[in-house]
Amino acid sequence: MELSQSKINVTTHYDEYIKKTKYGKIKTKAFNLSNIIINITIISLILLTVYGFISFDYKDLNLFNAIYETFTNIKTMFLSPSISHFTLTDALYQVLITIGLAFLTTLFGSIIAIILGLFAAKNLSSERVSNSIKGFVAFVRAVPTVLWVLIFAVAAGLGSVAAVIGMTFHTIGYLIKAYSESFEEIDEGVIEALKASGANWWQIIFQAVLPSSLTYILSWTFMRFEINFTNAVAMGAAAGAGGIGFELFMASGFYFNVHEVGFITYLILAFAMILEISSTRLKNNYIA
């Protein structure tokens, strides 16, 4: 009887609490100082943005006409793409150049990253060496790819050489982090068993570490290849590396041919989808 009475009391108190809350919902978010500061910051940024649009000096530009012209150009770009300054064969050749840049940077970067990634893994190297490498690659990743390309362009000049070196440099920083984290996930028992059997460091690497991490290595490498393809398109315009990115820059900034910009955009999207489908099938057939 006492147990039944306690259940009735609990149910009664719960029903009364639900009635007091709106729509029967329990409020779990409290208004603390950090939430108030975040809300004030967001509201301030919105007000500053609105004020900036209102007070901006548009000169003789009509904002509504500019918006209309923008949508007209987008409509022309994507609904009536065409080419006039080069042929379809030339466009495909330029895309292959862009893919070549992405392939070279991924190849060079992955080879160097595997070697340094082994020393960056805490279970395979000393803590001092691991922290030093991870700290360096964190700095490398913090700097955008285009800045690395422009930095190396000072020595090598604008072109494909500076683009390959700069993109490879950023690829190394990206893949070292990915590879080292994959190496650190290996079961410590396997490594300890090999050490107990008298295996040296290189035998542990080739017999346990690399075979166990091959799936992650290939997955991260394919992902970085796709990123390098988009970077190669941008570097073609920003660093004069050539490829389809340079043609896109000329069509948009020099010729101002929106029909051609639309065609190049569709071409880049098509090859990006082909790379995505190819990498997915390779991972499913040979990695999984």
C-alpha positions as a Markdown table, in Angstrom:
| # | Residue | x | y | z |
|---|---|---|---|---|
| 1 | Met | 0.0 | 0.0 | 0.0 |
| 2 | Glu | 2.8 | 2.4 | 0.9 |
| 3 | Leu | 4.5 | 1.7 | -2.4 |
| 4 | Ser | 1.4 | 2.3 | -4.4 |
| 5 | Gln | 0.7 | 5.6 | -2.5 |
| 6 | Ser | 4.2 | 6.8 | -3.3 |
| 7 | Lys | 3.7 | 6.1 | -7.0 |
| 8 | Ile | 0.4 | 8.0 | -6.9 |
| 9 | Asn | 2.1 | 11.0 | -5.3 |
| 10 | Val | 5.0 | 11.1 | -7.8 |
| 11 | Thr | 2.5 | 10.9 | -10.7 |
| 12 | Thr | 0.4 | 13.7 | -9.2 |
| 13 | His | 3.4 | 16.0 | -8.8 |
| 14 | Tyr | 4.6 | 15.2 | -12.3 |
| 15 | Asp | 1.2 | 16.1 | -13.8 |
| 16 | Glu | 1.1 | 19.3 | -11.9 |
| 17 | Tyr | 4.6 | 20.3 | -13.1 |
| 18 | Ile | 3.6 | 19.5 | -16.7 |
| 19 | Lys | 0.6 | 21.7 | -16.4 |
| 20 | Lys | 2.7 | 24.6 | -15.2 |
| 21 | Thr | 5.1 | 24.4 | -18.2 |
| 22 | Lys | 4.0 | 25.7 | -21.6 |
| 23 | Tyr | 2.8 | 22.9 | -23.9 |
| 24 | Gly | 4.1 | 20.3 | -21.4 |
| 25 | Lys | 7.8 | 21.1 | -22.4 |
| 26 | Ile | 10.5 | 21.2 | -19.8 |
| 27 | Lys | 12.9 | 24.2 | -20.1 |
| 28 | Thr | 16.5 | 23.0 | -19.9 |
| 29 | Lys | 18.4 | 26.0 | -21.3 |
| 30 | Ala | 19.2 | 28.6 | -18.7 |
| 31 | Phe | 20.0 | 32.2 | -19.3 |
| 32 | Asn | 23.5 | 32.6 | -18.1 |
| 33 | Leu | 26.1 | 35.3 | -18.8 |
| 34 | Ser | 27.7 | 33.5 | -21.8 |
| 35 | Asn | 24.4 | 33.1 | -23.6 |
| 36 | Ile | 23.6 | 36.7 | -23.1 |
| 37 | Ile | 26.9 | 37.8 | -24.5 |
| 38 | Ile | 26.5 | 35.5 | -27.5 |
| 39 | Asn | 23.0 | 36.9 | -28.2 |
| 40 | Ile | 24.2 | 40.5 | -27.9 |
| 41 | Thr | 27.1 | 39.8 | -30.2 |
| 42 | Ile | 24.9 | 38.2 | -32.9 |
| 43 | Ile | 22.4 | 41.1 | -32.7 |
| 44 | Ser | 25.2 | 43.6 | -32.9 |
| 45 | Leu | 26.6 | 42.0 | -36.0 |
| 46 | Ile | 23.2 | 41.9 | -37.7 |
| 47 | Leu | 22.7 | 45.6 | -36.9 |
| 48 | Leu | 26.1 | 46.5 | -38.2 |
| 49 | Thr | 25.5 | 44.5 | -41.4 |
| 50 | Val | 22.2 | 46.3 | -42.0 |
| 51 | Tyr | 23.8 | 49.6 | -41.3 |
| 52 | Gly | 26.7 | 48.8 | -43.6 |
| 53 | Phe | 24.3 | 48.1 | -46.5 |
| 54 | Ile | 22.3 | 51.2 | -45.8 |
| 55 | Ser | 25.3 | 53.6 | -45.5 |
| 56 | Phe | 27.5 | 52.1 | -48.2 |
| 57 | Asp | 28.4 | 54.5 | -51.0 |
| 58 | Tyr | 26.8 | 52.9 | -54.1 |
| 59 | Lys | 27.6 | 56.0 | -56.3 |
| 60 | Asp | 25.4 | 55.8 | -59.4 |
| 61 | Leu | 24.6 | 52.1 | -58.9 |
| 62 | Asn | 21.0 | 51.1 | -58.4 |
| 63 | Leu | 21.0 | 48.3 | -55.9 |
| 64 | Phe | 17.8 | 46.7 | -57.2 |
| 65 | Asn | 19.0 | 46.9 | -60.8 |
| 66 | Ala | 22.3 | 45.3 | -59.8 |
| 67 | Ile | 20.5 | 42.4 | -58.1 |
| 68 | Tyr | 18.4 | 41.9 | -61.2 |
| 69 | Glu | 21.4 | 41.9 | -63.4 |
| 70 | Thr | 23.1 | 39.4 | -61.2 |
| 71 | Phe | 20.3 | 37.0 | -61.4 |
| 72 | Thr | 20.2 | 37.6 | -65.2 |
| 73 | Asn | 23.9 | 36.7 | -65.5 |
| 74 | Ile | 23.4 | 33.6 | -63.4 |
| 75 | Lys | 20.5 | 32.5 | -65.5 |
| 76 | Thr | 22.5 | 33.1 | -68.7 |
| 77 | Met | 25.5 | 31.3 | -67.2 |
| 78 | Phe | 23.7 | 28.1 | -66.3 |
| 79 | Leu | 20.9 | 27.9 | -68.8 |
| 80 | Ser | 22.9 | 28.8 | -72.0 |
| 81 | Pro | 26.5 | 27.7 | -71.6 |
| 82 | Ser | 28.8 | 27.8 | -74.6 |
| 83 | Ile | 32.4 | 28.2 | -75.6 |
| 84 | Ser | 34.0 | 30.6 | -78.0 |
| 85 | His | 37.6 | 31.2 | -77.1 |
| 86 | Phe | 38.7 | 27.5 | -77.1 |
| 87 | Thr | 37.4 | 24.2 | -78.3 |
| 88 | Leu | 36.0 | 21.3 | -76.4 |
| 89 | Thr | 39.3 | 19.4 | -76.9 |
| 90 | Asp | 41.2 | 22.3 | -75.5 |
| 91 | Ala | 38.9 | 22.4 | -72.5 |
| 92 | Leu | 39.3 | 18.7 | -71.8 |
| 93 | Tyr | 43.1 | 19.1 | -72.1 |
| 94 | Gln | 43.1 | 21.9 | -69.5 |
| 95 | Val | 41.0 | 19.8 | -67.2 |
| 96 | Leu | 43.6 | 17.0 | -67.5 |
| 97 | Ile | 46.3 | 19.5 | -66.6 |
| 98 | Thr | 44.4 | 20.4 | -63.4 |
| 99 | Ile | 44.0 | 16.7 | -62.5 |
| 100 | Gly | 47.7 | 16.2 | -63.1 |
| 101 | Leu | 48.5 | 19.0 | -60.7 |
| 102 | Ala | 46.2 | 17.4 | -58.1 |
| 103 | Phe | 47.7 | 14.0 | -58.7 |
| 104 | Leu | 51.3 | 15.2 | -58.3 |
| 105 | Thr | 50.7 | 17.1 | -55.2 |
| 106 | Thr | 48.8 | 14.2 | -53.6 |
| 107 | Leu | 51.5 | 11.7 | -54.6 |
| 108 | Phe | 54.4 | 13.8 | -53.3 |
| 109 | Gly | 52.5 | 14.8 | -50.2 |
| 110 | Ser | 51.3 | 11.3 | -49.2 |
| 111 | Ile | 54.7 | 9.8 | -49.6 |
| 112 | Ile | 56.3 | 12.4 | -47.3 |
| 113 | Ala | 53.4 | 12.4 | -44.9 |
| 114 | Ile | 53.5 | 8.6 | -44.4 |
| 115 | Ile | 57.2 | 8.8 | -43.3 |
| 116 | Leu | 56.7 | 11.8 | -41.0 |
| 117 | Gly | 53.3 | 10.5 | -39.8 |
| 118 | Leu | 55.1 | 7.4 | -38.4 |
| 119 | Phe | 57.3 | 9.7 | -36.3 |
| 120 | Ala | 54.3 | 11.9 | -35.3 |
| 121 | Ala | 52.4 | 8.9 | -33.8 |
| 122 | Lys | 52.9 | 8.9 | -30.1 |
| 123 | Asn | 52.8 | 5.1 | -29.9 |
| 124 | Leu | 55.7 | 4.8 | -32.5 |
| 125 | Ser | 57.9 | 7.7 | -31.5 |
| 126 | Ser | 59.0 | 9.7 | -28.5 |
| 127 | Glu | 56.7 | 12.3 | -27.1 |
| 128 | Arg | 59.1 | 15.2 | -27.9 |
| 129 | Val | 59.4 | 14.2 | -31.6 |
| 130 | Ser | 55.7 | 13.6 | -31.9 |
| 131 | Asn | 54.7 | 17.0 | -30.3 |
| 132 | Ser | 57.3 | 18.8 | -32.5 |
| 133 | Ile | 56.0 | 17.4 | -35.7 |
| 134 | Lys | 52.4 | 17.9 | -34.8 |
| 135 | Gly | 53.0 | 21.5 | -33.7 |
| 136 | Phe | 54.8 | 22.2 | -37.0 |
| 137 | Val | 52.0 | 20.7 | -39.2 |
| 138 | Ala | 49.4 | 22.6 | -37.1 |
| 139 | Phe | 51.1 | 25.8 | -38.2 |
| 140 | Val | 51.2 | 24.5 | -41.8 |
| 141 | Arg | 47.5 | 23.7 | -41.9 |
| 142 | Ala | 46.6 | 27.1 | -40.3 |
| 143 | Val | 48.0 | 28.9 | -43.4 |
| 144 | Pro | 45.7 | 28.7 | -46.4 |
| 145 | Thr | 47.0 | 26.8 | -49.5 |
| 146 | Val | 46.9 | 29.9 | -51.7 |
| 147 | Leu | 49.3 | 31.7 | -49.3 |
| 148 | Trp | 51.8 | 28.9 | -49.4 |
| 149 | Val | 51.7 | 29.0 | -53.2 |
| 150 | Leu | 52.3 | 32.7 | -53.2 |
| 151 | Ile | 55.1 | 32.3 | -50.7 |
| 152 | Phe | 56.9 | 29.7 | -52.8 |
| 153 | Ala | 56.1 | 31.9 | -55.9 |
| 154 | Val | 58.6 | 34.4 | -54.6 |
| 155 | Ala | 61.4 | 31.9 | -55.2 |
| 156 | Ala | 60.1 | 29.9 | -58.1 |
| 157 | Gly | 57.9 | 32.5 | -59.8 |
| 158 | Leu | 54.2 | 32.3 | -60.6 |
| 159 | Gly | 53.3 | 29.1 | -62.4 |
| 160 | Ser | 52.9 | 25.4 | -62.0 |
| 161 | Val | 56.1 | 24.9 | -60.0 |
| 162 | Ala | 55.1 | 27.2 | -57.2 |
| 163 | Ala | 51.5 | 25.7 | -57.3 |
| 164 | Val | 52.8 | 22.1 | -56.9 |
| 165 | Ile | 55.3 | 23.0 | -54.1 |
| 166 | Gly | 52.7 | 25.1 | -52.2 |
| 167 | Met | 49.9 | 22.6 | -52.5 |
| 168 | Thr | 52.3 | 19.7 | -51.7 |
| 169 | Phe | 53.4 | 21.6 | -48.5 |
| 170 | His | 49.8 | 22.0 | -47.3 |
| 171 | Thr | 48.9 | 18.4 | -48.3 |
| 172 | Ile | 51.8 | 17.1 | -46.1 |
| 173 | Gly | 50.5 | 19.0 | -43.1 |
| 174 | Tyr | 46.9 | 17.7 | -43.7 |
| 175 | Leu | 47.9 | 14.1 | -44.2 |
| 176 | Ile | 50.4 | 13.9 | -41.4 |
| 177 | Lys | 47.6 | 14.6 | -38.9 |
| 178 | Ala | 45.3 | 12.1 | -40.6 |
| 179 | Tyr | 47.9 | 9.3 | -40.9 |
| 180 | Ser | 49.4 | 9.8 | -37.4 |
| 181 | Glu | 45.9 | 9.6 | -35.8 |
| 182 | Ser | 45.3 | 6.4 | -37.8 |
| 183 | Phe | 48.6 | 4.9 | -36.5 |
| 184 | Glu | 47.8 | 5.8 | -32.9 |
| 185 | Glu | 44.5 | 3.8 | -33.1 |
| 186 | Ile | 46.4 | 0.5 | -33.6 |
| 187 | Asp | 46.0 | -1.9 | -30.7 |
| 188 | Glu | 49.0 | -1.6 | -28.3 |
| 189 | Gly | 48.9 | -5.3 | -27.6 |
| 190 | Val | 49.9 | -6.1 | -31.2 |
| 191 | Ile | 52.9 | -3.7 | -31.0 |
| 192 | Glu | 53.9 | -5.1 | -27.6 |
| 193 | Ala | 53.7 | -8.7 | -28.9 |
| 194 | Leu | 56.0 | -7.9 | -31.8 |
| 195 | Lys | 58.5 | -6.2 | -29.5 |
| 196 | Ala | 58.4 | -9.2 | -27.2 |
| 197 | Ser | 59.2 | -11.5 | -30.1 |
| 198 | Gly | 62.3 | -9.4 | -30.9 |
| 199 | Ala | 60.9 | -7.4 | -33.9 |
| 200 | Asn | 62.7 | -4.1 | -34.6 |
| 201 | Trp | 61.0 | -0.8 | -35.3 |
| 202 | Trp | 60.9 | -1.2 | -39.1 |
| 203 | Gln | 59.5 | -4.8 | -38.8 |
| 204 | Ile | 56.7 | -3.4 | -36.6 |
| 205 | Ile | 55.9 | -0.8 | -39.1 |
| 206 | Phe | 55.7 | -3.1 | -42.1 |
| 207 | Gln | 54.1 | -6.1 | -40.4 |
| 208 | Ala | 51.6 | -4.4 | -38.1 |
| 209 | Val | 51.2 | -0.6 | -38.5 |
| 210 | Leu | 50.9 | -0.2 | -42.3 |
| 211 | Pro | 48.8 | -3.3 | -43.0 |
| 212 | Ser | 46.4 | -2.4 | -40.2 |
| 213 | Ser | 46.1 | 1.3 | -41.3 |
| 214 | Leu | 46.0 | 0.7 | -45.1 |
| 215 | Thr | 42.2 | 1.4 | -45.2 |
| 216 | Tyr | 42.5 | 4.7 | -43.4 |
| 217 | Ile | 45.6 | 5.7 | -45.4 |
| 218 | Leu | 43.8 | 5.2 | -48.8 |
| 219 | Ser | 40.6 | 6.8 | -47.6 |
| 220 | Trp | 42.4 | 10.0 | -46.4 |
| 221 | Thr | 44.5 | 10.0 | -49.6 |
| 222 | Phe | 41.5 | 9.9 | -51.9 |
| 223 | Met | 39.8 | 12.6 | -49.9 |
| 224 | Arg | 42.9 | 14.8 | -50.1 |
| 225 | Phe | 43.1 | 14.2 | -53.9 |
| 226 | Glu | 39.6 | 15.5 | -54.3 |
| 227 | Ile | 40.5 | 18.6 | -52.2 |
| 228 | Asn | 43.6 | 19.1 | -54.3 |
| 229 | Phe | 41.6 | 19.1 | -57.5 |
| 230 | Thr | 39.5 | 22.0 | -56.3 |
| 231 | Asn | 42.7 | 23.7 | -55.0 |
| 232 | Ala | 44.3 | 23.2 | -58.4 |
| 233 | Val | 41.3 | 24.9 | -60.1 |
| 234 | Ala | 41.8 | 27.9 | -57.8 |
| 235 | Met | 45.6 | 28.0 | -58.2 |
| 236 | Gly | 45.2 | 28.0 | -62.0 |
| 237 | Ala | 43.6 | 31.5 | -61.6 |
| 238 | Ala | 45.5 | 32.8 | -58.5 |
| 239 | Ala | 49.0 | 31.6 | -59.3 |
| 240 | Gly | 49.0 | 31.2 | -63.0 |
| 241 | Ala | 49.4 | 27.5 | -62.8 |
| 242 | Gly | 47.4 | 26.9 | -65.9 |
| 243 | Gly | 44.6 | 24.3 | -66.3 |
| 244 | Ile | 40.9 | 24.9 | -66.4 |
| 245 | Gly | 41.1 | 27.3 | -63.5 |
| 246 | Phe | 43.1 | 29.8 | -65.7 |
| 247 | Glu | 40.5 | 29.5 | -68.5 |
| 248 | Leu | 37.8 | 30.2 | -65.9 |
| 249 | Phe | 39.7 | 33.3 | -64.7 |
| 250 | Met | 40.1 | 34.6 | -68.3 |
| 251 | Ala | 36.5 | 33.9 | -69.2 |
| 252 | Ser | 35.2 | 35.7 | -66.1 |
| 253 | Gly | 37.7 | 38.5 | -65.6 |
| 254 | Phe | 39.2 | 39.2 | -69.0 |
| 255 | Tyr | 36.6 | 38.3 | -71.6 |
| 256 | Phe | 33.6 | 38.6 | -69.2 |
| 257 | Asn | 31.8 | 35.8 | -71.2 |
| 258 | Val | 29.2 | 34.4 | -68.8 |
| 259 | His | 28.3 | 31.7 | -71.4 |
| 260 | Glu | 31.8 | 30.4 | -71.3 |
| 261 | Val | 31.9 | 30.7 | -67.4 |
| 262 | Gly | 28.8 | 28.5 | -67.3 |
| 263 | Phe | 30.3 | 25.9 | -69.6 |
| 264 | Ile | 33.6 | 25.7 | -67.6 |
| 265 | Thr | 31.6 | 25.5 | -64.4 |
| 266 | Tyr | 29.6 | 22.5 | -65.7 |
| 267 | Leu | 32.8 | 20.9 | -66.9 |
| 268 | Ile | 34.5 | 21.2 | -63.5 |
| 269 | Leu | 31.4 | 19.9 | -61.7 |
| 270 | Ala | 31.3 | 16.9 | -64.1 |
| 271 | Phe | 34.9 | 15.9 | -63.5 |
| 272 | Ala | 34.5 | 16.5 | -59.7 |
| 273 | Met | 31.5 | 14.1 | -59.8 |
| 274 | Ile | 33.6 | 11.5 | -61.8 |
| 275 | Leu | 36.4 | 11.7 | -59.3 |
| 276 | Glu | 33.9 | 11.3 | -56.4 |
| 277 | Ile | 32.3 | 8.2 | -58.1 |
| 278 | Ser | 35.6 | 6.7 | -58.9 |
| 279 | Ser | 37.1 | 7.1 | -55.5 |
| 280 | Thr | 33.9 | 5.7 | -53.9 |
| 281 | Arg | 34.0 | 2.6 | -56.1 |
| 282 | Leu | 37.7 | 2.1 | -55.4 |
| 283 | Lys | 37.2 | 2.4 | -51.7 |
| 284 | Asn | 34.2 | 0.0 | -51.8 |
| 285 | Asn | 36.0 | -2.6 | -54.0 |
| 286 | Tyr | 39.5 | -2.5 | -52.7 |
| 287 | Ile | 39.5 | -0.8 | -49.3 |
| 288 | Ala | 36.3 | -2.1 | -47.5 |
